[in-house]
Amino acid sequence: MPKRSAGLLMYRRSGGHLEVLLVHPGGPYWMKKDLGAWTIPKGEYEVGEEPLAAAVREFQEETGLLPSGPFRPLTPIRQRGGKIVDAWAFEGDGDAAALTSNTFSLEWPRGSGRLQEFPEVDRAGWFRVEEAKRKILPSQAGLLDELVAGPS
């Protein structure tokens, strides 16, 4: 059974344009990656856990912002590694520069025996949809298309 994640795609209208909030993964692997590396705030959830509740929790843990609905369900996507991502869109706003994220421990450099702490998310940004499509993981681009298409 594939792992599952849940996340939220926050959007706003600014200057007549639709913008979305994306986050950049923290840690040494993602440090120098930009295009195709950003993601919606999301995280894994356990069997039996309500996915929307997990999405709200993960959003708050990774951004420091408390999301509020209504939340519009988006079609789940499968990432390259096989993980299924359940996602919801909601309209909101927040200061991307004021991001606060939880951390994780990782042996770095690999094989050194030293554990270091890294933020799960090292930065966030508001992007117009056209730019967001270049920044976001390719497997998540469909979430942006569905947001733009509106409710079905």
Contacts in CASP RR format, 6 or more apart in sequence:
PFRMAT RR
TARGET T0000
AUTHOR 0000-0000-0000
METHOD contacts of the structure
MODEL  1
MPKRSAGLLMYRRSGGHLEVLLVHPGGPYWMKKDLGAWTIPKGEYEVGEE
PLAAAVREFQEETGLLPSGPFRPLTPIRQRGGKIVDAWAFEGDGDAAALT
SNTFSLEWPRGSGRLQEFPEVDRAGWFRVEEAKRKILPSQAGLLDELVAG
PS
2 78 0 8 1.000
2 82 0 8 1.000
2 83 0 8 1.000
2 84 0 8 1.000
3 44 0 8 1.000
3 82 0 8 1.000
3 83 0 8 1.000
3 84 0 8 1.000
4 44 0 8 1.000
4 45 0 8 1.000
4 51 0 8 1.000
4 83 0 8 1.000
4 84 0 8 1.000
4 85 0 8 1.000
4 86 0 8 1.000
5 42 0 8 1.000
5 43 0 8 1.000
5 44 0 8 1.000
5 45 0 8 1.000
5 58 0 8 1.000
5 83 0 8 1.000
5 84 0 8 1.000
5 85 0 8 1.000
5 86 0 8 1.000
6 42 0 8 1.000
6 43 0 8 1.000
6 45 0 8 1.000
6 51 0 8 1.000
6 52 0 8 1.000
6 54 0 8 1.000
6 55 0 8 1.000
6 58 0 8 1.000
6 85 0 8 1.000
6 86 0 8 1.000
6 87 0 8 1.000
7 40 0 8 1.000
7 41 0 8 1.000
7 42 0 8 1.000
7 43 0 8 1.000
7 54 0 8 1.000
7 55 0 8 1.000
7 58 0 8 1.000
7 59 0 8 1.000
7 85 0 8 1.000
7 86 0 8 1.000
7 87 0 8 1.000
7 88 0 8 1.000
8 40 0 8 1.000
8 41 0 8 1.000
8 42 0 8 1.000
8 55 0 8 1.000
8 56 0 8 1.000
8 58 0 8 1.000
8 59 0 8 1.000
8 67 0 8 1.000
8 71 0 8 1.000
8 87 0 8 1.000
8 88 0 8 1.000
8 89 0 8 1.000
8 90 0 8 1.000
9 20 0 8 1.000
9 21 0 8 1.000
9 40 0 8 1.000
9 74 0 8 1.000
9 87 0 8 1.000
9 88 0 8 1.000
9 89 0 8 1.000
9 90 0 8 1.000
9 143 0 8 1.000
9 144 0 8 1.000
9 147 0 8 1.000
10 20 0 8 1.000
10 21 0 8 1.000
10 41 0 8 1.000
10 59 0 8 1.000
10 65 0 8 1.000
10 67 0 8 1.000
10 89 0 8 1.000
10 90 0 8 1.000
10 91 0 8 1.000
10 92 0 8 1.000
10 93 0 8 1.000
11 18 0 8 1.000
11 19 0 8 1.000
11 20 0 8 1.000
11 21 0 8 1.000
11 89 0 8 1.000
11 90 0 8 1.000
11 91 0 8 1.000
11 92 0 8 1.000
11 147 0 8 1.000
12 18 0 8 1.000
12 19 0 8 1.000
12 21 0 8 1.000
12 91 0 8 1.000
12 92 0 8 1.000
12 93 0 8 1.000
12 126 0 8 1.000
13 19 0 8 1.000
13 91 0 8 1.000
14 126 0 8 1.000
17 128 0 8 1.000
18 128 0 8 1.000
18 129 0 8 1.000
18 147 0 8 1.000
18 148 0 8 1.000
19 126 0 8 1.000
19 127 0 8 1.000
19 128 0 8 1.000
19 129 0 8 1.000
19 132 0 8 1.000
20 126 0 8 1.000
20 127 0 8 1.000
20 129 0 8 1.000
20 132 0 8 1.000
20 144 0 8 1.000
20 147 0 8 1.000
21 41 0 8 1.000
21 63 0 8 1.000
21 94 0 8 1.000
21 96 0 8 1.000
21 124 0 8 1.000
21 125 0 8 1.000
21 126 0 8 1.000
22 38 0 8 1.000
22 39 0 8 1.000
22 40 0 8 1.000
22 124 0 8 1.000
22 125 0 8 1.000
22 127 0 8 1.000
22 132 0 8 1.000
22 135 0 8 1.000
22 136 0 8 1.000
23 38 0 8 1.000
23 39 0 8 1.000
23 40 0 8 1.000
23 41 0 8 1.000
23 62 0 8 1.000
23 63 0 8 1.000
23 99 0 8 1.000
23 101 0 8 1.000
23 121 0 8 1.000
23 123 0 8 1.000
23 124 0 8 1.000
23 125 0 8 1.000
24 30 0 8 1.000
24 34 0 8 1.000
24 37 0 8 1.000
24 38 0 8 1.000
24 39 0 8 1.000
24 121 0 8 1.000
24 122 0 8 1.000
24 123 0 8 1.000
24 124 0 8 1.000
25 37 0 8 1.000
25 39 0 8 1.000
25 120 0 8 1.000
25 121 0 8 1.000
25 122 0 8 1.000
26 101 0 8 1.000
26 118 0 8 1.000
26 119 0 8 1.000
26 120 0 8 1.000
26 121 0 8 1.000
26 122 0 8 1.000
27 106 0 8 1.000
27 108 0 8 1.000
27 118 0 8 1.000
27 119 0 8 1.000
27 122 0 8 1.000
28 106 0 8 1.000
28 108 0 8 1.000
28 109 0 8 1.000
28 118 0 8 1.000
30 37 0 8 1.000
30 122 0 8 1.000
31 122 0 8 1.000
34 135 0 8 1.000
35 134 0 8 1.000
35 135 0 8 1.000
36 134 0 8 1.000
36 135 0 8 1.000
36 136 0 8 1.000
36 137 0 8 1.000
36 138 0 8 1.000
37 135 0 8 1.000
37 137 0 8 1.000
38 132 0 8 1.000
38 135 0 8 1.000
38 136 0 8 1.000
38 137 0 8 1.000
39 136 0 8 1.000
39 137 0 8 1.000
39 140 0 8 1.000
40 85 0 8 1.000
40 87 0 8 1.000
40 136 0 8 1.000
40 140 0 8 1.000
40 143 0 8 1.000
41 58 0 8 1.000
41 59 0 8 1.000
41 62 0 8 1.000
41 63 0 8 1.000
41 121 0 8 1.000
42 55 0 8 1.000
42 58 0 8 1.000
42 59 0 8 1.000
42 62 0 8 1.000
42 85 0 8 1.000
42 87 0 8 1.000
43 54 0 8 1.000
43 55 0 8 1.000
43 58 0 8 1.000
43 62 0 8 1.000
44 54 0 8 1.000
44 83 0 8 1.000
45 51 0 8 1.000
45 54 0 8 1.000
45 58 0 8 1.000
51 86 0 8 1.000
52 71 0 8 1.000
52 86 0 8 1.000
52 88 0 8 1.000
55 71 0 8 1.000
55 86 0 8 1.000
55 87 0 8 1.000
55 88 0 8 1.000
56 67 0 8 1.000
59 65 0 8 1.000
59 67 0 8 1.000
60 66 0 8 1.000
60 67 0 8 1.000
61 101 0 8 1.000
61 102 0 8 1.000
61 120 0 8 1.000
62 101 0 8 1.000
62 102 0 8 1.000
62 120 0 8 1.000
62 121 0 8 1.000
63 99 0 8 1.000
63 100 0 8 1.000
63 101 0 8 1.000
63 121 0 8 1.000
63 124 0 8 1.000
64 99 0 8 1.000
64 100 0 8 1.000
64 101 0 8 1.000
65 94 0 8 1.000
67 90 0 8 1.000
67 92 0 8 1.000
68 90 0 8 1.000
68 92 0 8 1.000
69 90 0 8 1.000
70 90 0 8 1.000
71 88 0 8 1.000
71 89 0 8 1.000
71 90 0 8 1.000
72 88 0 8 1.000
72 89 0 8 1.000
72 90 0 8 1.000
72 151 0 8 1.000
73 86 0 8 1.000
73 87 0 8 1.000
73 88 0 8 1.000
74 87 0 8 1.000
74 88 0 8 1.000
74 89 0 8 1.000
74 143 0 8 1.000
74 146 0 8 1.000
74 147 0 8 1.000
75 146 0 8 1.000
76 84 0 8 1.000
76 85 0 8 1.000
76 86 0 8 1.000
76 87 0 8 1.000
77 84 0 8 1.000
77 85 0 8 1.000
77 87 0 8 1.000
77 139 0 8 1.000
77 140 0 8 1.000
77 142 0 8 1.000
77 143 0 8 1.000
78 84 0 8 1.000
78 85 0 8 1.000
78 139 0 8 1.000
79 85 0 8 1.000
79 137 0 8 1.000
79 139 0 8 1.000
79 140 0 8 1.000
80 137 0 8 1.000
80 138 0 8 1.000
80 139 0 8 1.000
85 140 0 8 1.000
87 143 0 8 1.000
89 143 0 8 1.000
89 146 0 8 1.000
89 147 0 8 1.000
96 123 0 8 1.000
96 124 0 8 1.000
96 125 0 8 1.000
96 126 0 8 1.000
97 124 0 8 1.000
99 121 0 8 1.000
99 123 0 8 1.000
99 124 0 8 1.000
101 119 0 8 1.000
101 120 0 8 1.000
101 121 0 8 1.000
101 122 0 8 1.000
102 119 0 8 1.000
102 120 0 8 1.000
103 117 0 8 1.000
103 118 0 8 1.000
103 119 0 8 1.000
103 120 0 8 1.000
104 117 0 8 1.000
104 118 0 8 1.000
104 120 0 8 1.000
105 115 0 8 1.000
105 116 0 8 1.000
105 117 0 8 1.000
105 118 0 8 1.000
106 115 0 8 1.000
106 116 0 8 1.000
106 118 0 8 1.000
107 113 0 8 1.000
107 114 0 8 1.000
107 115 0 8 1.000
107 116 0 8 1.000
108 114 0 8 1.000
108 115 0 8 1.000
108 116 0 8 1.000
108 118 0 8 1.000
127 135 0 8 1.000
129 144 0 8 1.000
129 147 0 8 1.000
129 148 0 8 1.000
132 144 0 8 1.000
133 141 0 8 1.000
133 144 0 8 1.000
136 143 0 8 1.000
136 144 0 8 1.000
END
